[in-house]
Amino acid sequence: MCTSDKDILHIAHGLRDRTLPKPEWTHNAHFAAAVWLIRSPLDDAERDLPDMIRRYNLACGVANTDTEGYHETITLASIRMASHALKGCEALCLHEAVNHVLKSGLDRADWIFRYWSRYVLFTPEARRRWVEPDVEALPVGTACPK
């Protein structure tokens, strides 16, 4: 979990500037960056996060290939699930929003297998571009529980 807005800004700016130490680019950090971009009036998470991750990977010596590095379907699914979890939660400060997203079940790396099979998710096609879920559709609607 993220304990302060400062923690999230450290992650987000480090990702954007490609200065975040690689060990700090964790599963939770991915969601912190996504929420930061979702909340930003100047950015579009689905448009901007993919390129930020690709550039960050290259800066860390990680190639973006059909078997490693950036994964389009996982990134877009994560953004869409974070956006879904944040519906109606506009009053939360940044770190509360990130923690709310993580507490919605996205803190577990295996959350995605509720929607995609491993077979489909780990194809080169799913890594390169959006592939629709093959197990269950992503949720839509619903508001943040008060």
N, C-alpha and C positions, 0 to 999 in steps of 0.2 A: 504494500500500500504506500501511497505518497503522503508524506506528513505535512507538506507545506506547498504553497504556490511557488515558492522559490525553488523547491525540488523539481517541479514540473518545468519551470522556465529554464533551469539548468539542462534538463534533458532536451527540451524543444530547441533551445538555441544551440546546444552542442550538436544536435542532429543537423540542424539547418547549416551551421558553420563548419560541420564535419570535424569538430573538436571533441566530441563526447568520447571518453575512453570506451573502447569496445566492450570491456566487461560490464559496463553500465547500460549497454543496449540490450535490455532484458525483455521478456514477454510483457511485463507491466510497463516498461518504458515505451514500448510500441503503442500501448493504449494511452499513456500520458501524452505522447506526441499527437496522436489522433484526436484526443479531446481538445488539446490546445488549438489545433487547426480547425476543428469543428466550431469552437467558440470564437475564433478570430474573424472579425468583420472584413479583414483584408485578404483572407485566404479561402481556398476551397479545398477541403481535405482530400476529396477523391481526385482532384486535379493535381494538387501540390505534393501530397505525401509520397506517392510512388516515386517521383523523381528525386525527392529528398533522400529516400532510402537507397535508391540506386547509387546516387553520388556518394552517400555515406559509406556504403559497402565498398565501393572502389577505393575511397580514401583509407579504408581499413584493410585493404588488400584482399577483399572478398569479391570474386568475379560474379557477375550476374549472368548465369547460364541456365540451361535447361535442367540442371541438377542442383544448383546452389545459388545462394544470394537471393535477390528480390523475387517475390512470389505475388503476382497480380491478384489472383483469386483470394488468397488469404488476406492480403492488405485491404482490398475493397470490402470483403466480408467483415473484417474487423471494424472498419470505419462505419459501415452500415449498422452493425450491431451496437456500436458505441452510440451512434446517433439515435437509434431506437431506444436504448436505455436512458438517454438524456431527455426524451420527450417530456415536456412539462417540468423540467428541473432547472429552468433558467436562473432561479434564485440562488442556486448553489454556487459557492466560490469555486475556483478552479480545482484545488486539491479535493474538495468535497465531491465535485463532479467526477473526477478521475476515480476516486474511491467508490463512488456509487456505481460507476460502470464496471469496475472490477468485481464488486460485491454482487453484481447481477449474474455472476457465473462465468464471466470472461477472464477471471484470474487464473483459470485452469487452461493450460495449453490444449487440452483435448476437447474443449467446447465445440470446436469446429466439426468434429466427427458426428455430431448430432445432425448435421446438415449435408455433409459430403462423406462419401466412402473414401478410404485411403487410396483405393485404386484410381478414382477420378481426380482427387485432389493432388496427387503427386505425379500427374502426367505433365509432360512439357507444355502442352496446350494450356493447362490451368496455371502453370507458372508464368506463361507469357501473356495471357489475356483472361478476362472474366469468363468463368465457366459456371453455369447455373448449378445449384445444389441438386444432387441426385438422390438424397435420402429424405429430406424434409425442406420445405420452403422456409426462407428466412422470415421472421415475424415482421409484421407491420402494425402501425397504430399503437395503441395503449399509451397511457401517460405515466409519468414518474410517480411511484407511490409516495404519499406524503408522510 
